Amino acid sequence: MATTLTDKEAMSLAIKIAKQGVGRVSPNPFVGCVVLSKNGTLLSSGYHEIYGGPHAEINALNNLNEEALKEARVFITLEPCSHYGKTPPCAKRLAELPIQEVIYGLLDPNPLVSGKGIELLQCAGKKVTQFFGRNEELEELCEVFLLNQRKNQVFVSLKVATSLDGMMGLKSGESKWLTGEASRNHAHYLRATHDAVLVGVNTILLDNPSLNIRNPQFVNKTNIVVILDPNGKCISRLVNLNVTKTHTASELFIFTQEKSVIKSDYCQVFAAPLIDEKNFDLNFILQILWDKNIRSVLVEGGAYTLSEFLNQNKAHRLYQFLAPQLIGGNNGLNWSSQFTVNKLQDRITLTQIKISNFDQDLLISGLIQNPQIPKERFVAEESSSTSKPTLKFYRSQNGWIFGICEGLGESFDLPPLLIRFFWVLSFFLYGLGLGIYLALAVSLPRKDKIEKAFEKQFLGVCVLLSNKMSLEIGVIRFLTVLLALTTGGFAILAYIILYFSLEKNNC
Ligand SMILES: NC(=O)c1ccc[n+]([C@@H]2O[C@H](COP(=O)([O-])OP(=O)(O)OC[C@H]3O[C@@H](n4cnc5c(N)ncnc54)[C@H](OP(=O)(O)O)[C@@H]3O)[C@@H](O)[C@H]2O)c1
């Protein structure tokens, strides 16, 4: 039996299926697409499956013929692309189909393409609507891509497993395992959602972890491992460590101080500067990772490393698994022990919290809001170059000049129709003003005294020169005519200049 979906259900489904691209599409975003018939029946769905492969829209539309698509409504989590990249523009493909409406979630944050997919569809006469109501979910789905595009920054998530009192193990180094198998399985899923995993050298030496992805959903997926080792403590011991059994030299990055750099067959070694006597400049390290095409990093510990990401304001999201246990602070290793807040008002809070269960454990995740960081650093409130409101004008083939207001918080587009409406309204008002003036000029009784002058004048303009009319009437007439002529003249002139100077939209 055919499934019928509401708009909300269709977008929820698009978000859900988009997540099937996890671990396979970076640096592209996760995108899902759902196609409904005009009666709301589910016709098809698709998602962006693999980097370089077809986009979600194409995967959803591939099995549908034009007959089935008549007046269909297409739901997409992200604005359809309008440029030729690894695949042709999806907006162009949608524009050619007999669909009725495209409902998109987020505007493409890439300033080069933002809004252009919408324009292309609108020019083709398609109704284009931004979907409201699942914004937090949509932003979370695309959070890495949004930050990458807006700020050219690596998205950093912190992941930690602790007891209820915040201990990640004992100070002695004993820490395995606080959480259950279901949590650990999800932790491997989180590894797959990020391009790299990062740990401090003590975790490598004490726990000897493999740090690969061991989740049945991602059997052949490899990942990059980054180790912070300022004093080169692990470089010479790599041969005995598990991480070199699961990762090739090209997948293992070790950052150390200039003086500790040594050549190794088991990893790539990078020199990084310190910001004080002990700590790396994390900005520098993240920039190197960015240059290596790493767009997201999962910091897995230990306490020192996690704390330093908080101290240097470099973390965007926290995943904290909570095991129903108590360890106590005397011997316990507090996961944020090195993170310092001097005033309570400087404490970090989490927003857009999600809580889920993994058997006995809880997972709390949320966006990290550090009051010491200017608000615009955070994804949810990111103000991008595209979100600065700008009104852009175009002319279409039928001669209409129309505009689109871009970037009002990524949630509002001024439809071309509205611009057209104001354009027509201004001409209408001008015509009305001129009409009223002419009607008055014709119907009002002439004053004998000025009869002669009236004949000489051109709609009242020359009356001041004639010297025979009262000054007040002359000034009023003069100003009225001047206003009517200049506004009308300007409107016509502006239209002509705009028409010839504006980019012709290829619709
Ligand atoms: N429960 C969990 O989720 C979990 C996860 C991971 C680890 N752990 C546990 O955590 C414990 C290790 O934690 P830890 O805090 O002692 O060590 P760690 O964070 O693993 O490593 C700390 C060391 O790494 C280097 N390092 C880290 N960040 C640095 C930075 N920003 N700048 C410069 N150097 C940096 C320093 O090396 P130098 O000492 O050479 O200066 C530092 O002392 C282990 O017992 C492990 O089992 C638990």
The ligand as an ORCA input file, in Angstrom:
! r2SCAN-3c Opt
* xyz 0 1
  N      37.529      6.904     29.704
  C      37.913      7.445     28.590
  O      37.113      7.850     27.775
  C      39.382      7.561     28.297
  C      39.777      7.904     27.001
  C      41.115      8.083     26.763
  C      42.033      7.927     27.794
  N      41.616      7.578     29.031
  C      42.569      7.431     30.112
  O      43.199      8.691     30.308
  C      44.467      8.436     30.846
  C      45.478      9.334     30.130
  O      45.086     10.660     30.279
  P      46.151     11.781     30.542
  O      45.437     13.032     30.826
  O      47.121     11.308     31.546
  O      46.972     11.841     29.189
  P      46.686     12.143     27.666
  O      45.750     13.267     27.541
  O      46.371     10.897     26.967
  O      48.122     12.596     27.222
  C      48.651     13.739     27.830
  C      50.003     14.036     27.273
  O      49.903     14.220     25.885
  C      50.642     15.366     25.499
  N      49.636     16.393     25.171
  C      48.313     16.278     25.121
  N      47.737     17.425     24.742
  C      48.749     18.286     24.561
  C      48.790     19.636     24.160
  N      47.691     20.335     23.854
  N      49.990     20.228     24.091
  C      51.116     19.540     24.380
  N      51.126     18.246     24.767
  C      49.951     17.637     24.835
  C      51.473     15.737     26.724
  O      52.637     14.956     26.626
  P      53.923     15.192     27.559
  O      53.623     14.482     28.821
  O      55.069     14.570     26.812
  O      54.071     16.678     27.735
  C      50.554     15.311     27.837
  O      51.179     15.125     29.063
  C      44.763      6.995     30.675
  O      44.652      6.358     31.916
  C      43.676      6.502     29.778
  O      43.329      5.180     30.055
  C      40.312      7.379     29.290
*
